[in-house]
Amino acid sequence: MTDIVHMRNDVIESITKGIQVLFEYKADGGIVTSRTVTPAKFYSDFTGFTGYDTTKKEDRNFRFDRVDTWHGLDDPKEWEIEIHREGVELESYTVVAKDEDEAREIFESGEYNFNFSHEFAAHNEPEEEDIVNIEEVEWKQNI
């Protein structure tokens, strides 16, 4: 079980920013399931919270003492993707994603921002085998 103060702080931030929290939750029967929830409010005694469960597609109640593993905020990060073409040309693209795998998937689907290129040619389209580096960068979200 994760520190309850950490969980409460994440729920407060989630309510404030309107983002989801991720965690593994143990039901009455002991079955542990993954949950992605948009918290709405705490119980009056702060032992849990109510929120919209994206899997069940309904508002649900969650007790902190039943959380098996807390993953925390589903907060997006900015990822910079560097591309080499034939070992010479270097380009940089930016994607906003939860993790490196999602960043690669978004990039490969063509949903990215162009940052810079040493030898830019507008007709160039990046290809998967050209990816040399995917690195998380500090992201300043506009709130």
C-alpha atoms as an extended CHARMM CRD file, in Angstrom:
* protein
*
       143  EXT
         1         1  MET       CA              0.0000000000        0.0000000000        0.0000000000  PROA      1               0.0000000000
         2         2  THR       CA              1.1800000000        3.4810000000       -0.8450000000  PROA      2               0.0000000000
         3         3  ASP       CA              1.4510000000        6.3020000000        1.6620000000  PROA      3               0.0000000000
         4         4  ILE       CA             -2.0600000000        7.7190000000        2.2050000000  PROA      4               0.0000000000
         5         5  VAL       CA             -0.7320000000       11.3010000000        2.2970000000  PROA      5               0.0000000000
         6         6  HSD       CA              0.7140000000       10.8110000000       -1.2100000000  PROA      6               0.0000000000
         7         7  MET       CA             -2.6010000000        9.3920000000       -2.4510000000  PROA      7               0.0000000000
         8         8  ARG       CA             -4.5810000000       12.2730000000       -0.9170000000  PROA      8               0.0000000000
         9         9  ASN       CA             -2.2210000000       14.8500000000       -2.4490000000  PROA      9               0.0000000000
        10        10  ASP       CA             -2.5770000000       13.2220000000       -5.8840000000  PROA      10              0.0000000000
        11        11  VAL       CA             -6.3730000000       13.2350000000       -5.5540000000  PROA      11              0.0000000000
        12        12  ILE       CA             -6.3350000000       16.9380000000       -4.6000000000  PROA      12              0.0000000000
        13        13  GLU       CA             -4.1530000000       17.7450000000       -7.6260000000  PROA      13              0.0000000000
        14        14  SER       CA             -6.3300000000       15.5640000000       -9.8420000000  PROA      14              0.0000000000
        15        15  ILE       CA             -9.5090000000       17.3560000000       -8.7520000000  PROA      15              0.0000000000
        16        16  THR       CA             -7.8140000000       20.7350000000       -9.2310000000  PROA      16              0.0000000000
        17        17  LYS       CA             -6.4130000000       19.9580000000      -12.7090000000  PROA      17              0.0000000000
        18        18  GLY       CA             -9.1870000000       17.6420000000      -13.9140000000  PROA      18              0.0000000000
        19        19  ILE       CA             -6.7850000000       14.7840000000      -14.6450000000  PROA      19              0.0000000000
        20        20  GLN       CA             -7.0710000000       11.1050000000      -13.8310000000  PROA      20              0.0000000000
        21        21  VAL       CA             -5.3520000000        8.9240000000      -11.2610000000  PROA      21              0.0000000000
        22        22  LEU       CA             -4.2350000000        5.3490000000      -11.9020000000  PROA      22              0.0000000000
        23        23  PHE       CA             -4.1850000000        2.5780000000       -9.3030000000  PROA      23              0.0000000000
        24        24  GLU       CA             -4.8080000000       -1.1010000000       -8.5930000000  PROA      24              0.0000000000
        25        25  TYR       CA             -7.8970000000       -1.5860000000       -6.4090000000  PROA      25              0.0000000000
        26        26  LYS       CA             -8.9010000000       -4.5880000000       -4.2770000000  PROA      26              0.0000000000
        27        27  ALA       CA            -12.6490000000       -5.2980000000       -4.3550000000  PROA      27              0.0000000000
        28        28  ASP       CA            -14.6990000000       -6.8680000000       -1.5280000000  PROA      28              0.0000000000
        29        29  GLY       CA            -13.9580000000      -10.3680000000       -2.8510000000  PROA      29              0.0000000000
        30        30  GLY       CA            -10.2090000000       -9.6970000000       -2.9570000000  PROA      30              0.0000000000
        31        31  ILE       CA             -9.9550000000       -9.3610000000       -6.7280000000  PROA      31              0.0000000000
        32        32  VAL       CA             -7.4560000000       -6.6540000000       -7.7610000000  PROA      32              0.0000000000
        33        33  THR       CA             -8.2940000000       -4.5920000000      -10.8450000000  PROA      33              0.0000000000
        34        34  SER       CA             -6.6260000000       -1.6630000000      -12.6070000000  PROA      34              0.0000000000
        35        35  ARG       CA             -8.5470000000        1.5970000000      -12.3020000000  PROA      35              0.0000000000
        36        36  THR       CA             -8.3520000000        4.9130000000      -14.1250000000  PROA      36              0.0000000000
        37        37  VAL       CA            -10.4890000000        7.4380000000      -12.2630000000  PROA      37              0.0000000000
        38        38  THR       CA            -11.2540000000       11.1420000000      -12.4570000000  PROA      38              0.0000000000
        39        39  PRO       CA            -11.7590000000       12.0580000000       -8.7800000000  PROA      39              0.0000000000
        40        40  ALA       CA            -14.6010000000       14.4310000000       -7.9030000000  PROA      40              0.0000000000
        41        41  LYS       CA            -14.5570000000       14.7010000000       -4.0970000000  PROA      41              0.0000000000
        42        42  PHE       CA            -13.3110000000       13.1210000000       -0.8680000000  PROA      42              0.0000000000
        43        43  TYR       CA            -15.4460000000       11.2500000000        1.6240000000  PROA      43              0.0000000000
        44        44  SER       CA            -16.2450000000       13.5110000000        4.5700000000  PROA      44              0.0000000000
        45        45  ASP       CA            -13.6720000000       11.6630000000        6.7220000000  PROA      45              0.0000000000
        46        46  PHE       CA            -11.0060000000       11.6680000000        3.9380000000  PROA      46              0.0000000000
        47        47  THR       CA            -10.6690000000        7.8630000000        3.9980000000  PROA      47              0.0000000000
        48        48  GLY       CA            -11.4820000000        7.6800000000        0.3010000000  PROA      48              0.0000000000
        49        49  PHE       CA            -12.9280000000        9.5160000000       -2.6510000000  PROA      49              0.0000000000
        50        50  THR       CA            -15.6580000000        9.4570000000       -5.2700000000  PROA      50              0.0000000000
        51        51  GLY       CA            -14.8490000000        9.6960000000       -8.9520000000  PROA      51              0.0000000000
        52        52  TYR       CA            -15.7120000000        8.6700000000      -12.4740000000  PROA      52              0.0000000000
        53        53  ASP       CA            -14.2880000000        5.2140000000      -13.2470000000  PROA      53              0.0000000000
        54        54  THR       CA            -13.4210000000        5.1290000000      -16.9540000000  PROA      54              0.0000000000
        55        55  THR       CA            -13.5970000000        1.3140000000      -17.0730000000  PROA      55              0.0000000000
        56        56  LYS       CA            -16.9910000000        0.9370000000      -15.3750000000  PROA      56              0.0000000000
        57        57  LYS       CA            -18.2480000000        4.1300000000      -17.0660000000  PROA      57              0.0000000000
        58        58  GLU       CA            -19.8760000000        5.3690000000      -13.8690000000  PROA      58              0.0000000000
        59        59  ASP       CA            -19.2220000000        7.2430000000      -10.6450000000  PROA      59              0.0000000000
        60        60  ARG       CA            -17.7310000000        4.9570000000       -8.0010000000  PROA      60              0.0000000000
        61        61  ASN       CA            -16.4460000000        5.1770000000       -4.4340000000  PROA      61              0.0000000000
        62        62  PHE       CA            -12.8610000000        4.1930000000       -3.5840000000  PROA      62              0.0000000000
        63        63  ARG       CA            -11.4140000000        3.6060000000       -0.1270000000  PROA      63              0.0000000000
        64        64  PHE       CA             -7.7170000000        4.3050000000        0.3570000000  PROA      64              0.0000000000
        65        65  ASP       CA             -7.3090000000        1.1650000000        2.5000000000  PROA      65              0.0000000000
        66        66  ARG       CA             -8.3260000000       -0.9740000000       -0.5110000000  PROA      66              0.0000000000
        67        67  VAL       CA             -5.7400000000        0.5000000000       -2.8640000000  PROA      67              0.0000000000
        68        68  ASP       CA             -3.2650000000       -2.2780000000       -3.6510000000  PROA      68              0.0000000000
        69        69  THR       CA             -0.8170000000       -0.2310000000       -5.7810000000  PROA      69              0.0000000000
        70        70  TRP       CA             -0.9650000000        3.5220000000       -6.3730000000  PROA      70              0.0000000000
        71        71  HSD       CA              0.4170000000        4.7280000000       -9.7170000000  PROA      71              0.0000000000
        72        72  GLY       CA             -0.7050000000        8.3030000000       -9.1920000000  PROA      72              0.0000000000
        73        73  LEU       CA             -1.4830000000       11.0790000000      -11.5920000000  PROA      73              0.0000000000
        74        74  ASP       CA             -2.1130000000       10.3680000000      -15.2290000000  PROA      74              0.0000000000
        75        75  ASP       CA             -0.3070000000       13.5920000000      -16.0350000000  PROA      75              0.0000000000
        76        76  PRO       CA              1.0460000000       13.9500000000      -19.5680000000  PROA      76              0.0000000000
        77        77  LYS       CA              4.7210000000       14.6780000000      -20.2000000000  PROA      77              0.0000000000
        78        78  GLU       CA              6.4730000000       16.2090000000      -23.1570000000  PROA      78              0.0000000000
        79        79  TRP       CA              8.8350000000       13.9240000000      -25.0980000000  PROA      79              0.0000000000
        80        80  GLU       CA             11.4520000000       15.0230000000      -27.5960000000  PROA      80              0.0000000000
        81        81  ILE       CA             12.1370000000       12.6050000000      -30.4300000000  PROA      81              0.0000000000
        82        82  GLU       CA             15.3950000000       12.9160000000      -32.3690000000  PROA      82              0.0000000000
        83        83  ILE       CA             15.6360000000       11.6440000000      -35.9220000000  PROA      83              0.0000000000
        84        84  HSD       CA             18.7560000000       10.8580000000      -37.9590000000  PROA      84              0.0000000000
        85        85  ARG       CA             18.4830000000       10.4170000000      -41.7050000000  PROA      85              0.0000000000
        86        86  GLU       CA             21.2740000000        8.4380000000      -43.3100000000  PROA      86              0.0000000000
        87        87  GLY       CA             23.4280000000        9.3490000000      -40.3240000000  PROA      87              0.0000000000
        88        88  VAL       CA             23.5880000000       13.0070000000      -41.3480000000  PROA      88              0.0000000000
        89        89  GLU       CA             20.4020000000       15.0150000000      -40.9810000000  PROA      89              0.0000000000
        90        90  LEU       CA             19.0710000000       15.5840000000      -37.4560000000  PROA      90              0.0000000000
        91        91  GLU       CA             15.4860000000       16.5900000000      -36.7780000000  PROA      91              0.0000000000
        92        92  SER       CA             13.6240000000       17.0020000000      -33.5180000000  PROA      92              0.0000000000
        93        93  TYR       CA              9.9200000000       16.4980000000      -32.8680000000  PROA      93              0.0000000000
        94        94  THR       CA              7.8220000000       16.9210000000      -29.7250000000  PROA      94              0.0000000000
        95        95  VAL       CA              4.9140000000       14.8180000000      -28.5260000000  PROA      95              0.0000000000
        96        96  VAL       CA              2.8460000000       14.9660000000      -25.3570000000  PROA      96              0.0000000000
        97        97  ALA       CA              2.2540000000       11.5060000000      -23.8780000000  PROA      97              0.0000000000
        98        98  LYS       CA              2.0960000000        9.5420000000      -20.6220000000  PROA      98              0.0000000000
        99        99  ASP       CA              5.1620000000        7.4020000000      -21.3170000000  PROA      99              0.0000000000
       100       100  GLU       CA              7.8370000000        6.6480000000      -23.8910000000  PROA      100             0.0000000000
       101       101  ASP       CA              5.8210000000        3.9040000000      -25.6110000000  PROA      101             0.0000000000
       102       102  GLU       CA              2.8240000000        6.1800000000      -26.0560000000  PROA      102             0.0000000000
       103       103  ALA       CA              5.1550000000        8.9460000000      -27.3220000000  PROA      103             0.0000000000
       104       104  ARG       CA              6.5050000000        6.5840000000      -29.9990000000  PROA      104             0.0000000000
       105       105  GLU       CA              2.9810000000        5.5100000000      -30.9610000000  PROA      105             0.0000000000
       106       106  ILE       CA              1.7620000000        9.1150000000      -31.2520000000  PROA      106             0.0000000000
       107       107  PHE       CA              4.8360000000       10.0720000000      -33.2720000000  PROA      107             0.0000000000
       108       108  GLU       CA              4.4070000000        7.1580000000      -35.6480000000  PROA      108             0.0000000000
       109       109  SER       CA              0.7700000000        8.1650000000      -36.2070000000  PROA      109             0.0000000000
       110       110  GLY       CA              1.9740000000       11.6050000000      -37.3440000000  PROA      110             0.0000000000
       111       111  GLU       CA              0.6170000000       13.6870000000      -34.4330000000  PROA      111             0.0000000000
       112       112  TYR       CA              3.6950000000       15.6800000000      -33.4670000000  PROA      112             0.0000000000
       113       113  ASN       CA              5.1430000000       19.1890000000      -33.4430000000  PROA      113             0.0000000000
       114       114  PHE       CA              8.1900000000       19.9470000000      -35.5610000000  PROA      114             0.0000000000
       115       115  ASN       CA             11.0010000000       21.5420000000      -33.5100000000  PROA      115             0.0000000000
       116       116  PHE       CA             14.1010000000       21.9460000000      -35.6700000000  PROA      116             0.0000000000
       117       117  SER       CA             16.1360000000       20.4430000000      -38.4650000000  PROA      117             0.0000000000
       118       118  HSD       CA             19.6840000000       20.9980000000      -39.6620000000  PROA      118             0.0000000000
       119       119  GLU       CA             18.7670000000       20.2520000000      -43.2730000000  PROA      119             0.0000000000
       120       120  PHE       CA             15.0250000000       20.7260000000      -43.3620000000  PROA      120             0.0000000000
       121       121  ALA       CA             13.1560000000       19.5470000000      -46.4060000000  PROA      121             0.0000000000
       122       122  ALA       CA              9.3730000000       19.8820000000      -46.1320000000  PROA      122             0.0000000000
       123       123  HSD       CA              8.7520000000       16.6590000000      -48.0700000000  PROA      123             0.0000000000
       124       124  ASN       CA             10.6650000000       14.5090000000      -45.5410000000  PROA      124             0.0000000000
       125       125  GLU       CA              8.4650000000       12.2740000000      -43.4290000000  PROA      125             0.0000000000
       126       126  PRO       CA             10.0300000000       10.5010000000      -40.4280000000  PROA      126             0.0000000000
       127       127  GLU       CA             10.1000000000        6.7200000000      -40.3620000000  PROA      127             0.0000000000
       128       128  GLU       CA             10.2530000000        4.4090000000      -37.3500000000  PROA      128             0.0000000000
       129       129  GLU       CA             13.7800000000        3.1730000000      -38.0770000000  PROA      129             0.0000000000
       130       130  ASP       CA             15.0180000000        6.7840000000      -38.0810000000  PROA      130             0.0000000000
       131       131  ILE       CA             14.2430000000        7.3030000000      -34.3700000000  PROA      131             0.0000000000
       132       132  VAL       CA             17.5000000000        7.5390000000      -32.4280000000  PROA      132             0.0000000000
       133       133  ASN       CA             16.3550000000        8.9280000000      -29.1140000000  PROA      133             0.0000000000
       134       134  ILE       CA             13.1390000000        9.5540000000      -27.1840000000  PROA      134             0.0000000000
       135       135  GLU       CA             13.6840000000       11.6440000000      -24.0850000000  PROA      135             0.0000000000
       136       136  GLU       CA             11.3170000000       13.2110000000      -21.5730000000  PROA      136             0.0000000000
       137       137  VAL       CA             11.6160000000       16.9760000000      -21.3520000000  PROA      137             0.0000000000
       138       138  GLU       CA             10.1280000000       19.4300000000      -18.8840000000  PROA      138             0.0000000000
       139       139  TRP       CA              6.6250000000       20.3510000000      -19.9800000000  PROA      139             0.0000000000
       140       140  LYS       CA              4.9410000000       23.5580000000      -18.9460000000  PROA      140             0.0000000000
       141       141  GLN       CA              1.2360000000       22.8920000000      -19.2720000000  PROA      141             0.0000000000
       142       142  ASN       CA             -0.9930000000       25.9240000000      -19.8680000000  PROA      142             0.0000000000
       143       143  ILE       CA             -3.6070000000       25.8890000000      -17.1300000000  PROA      143             0.0000000000
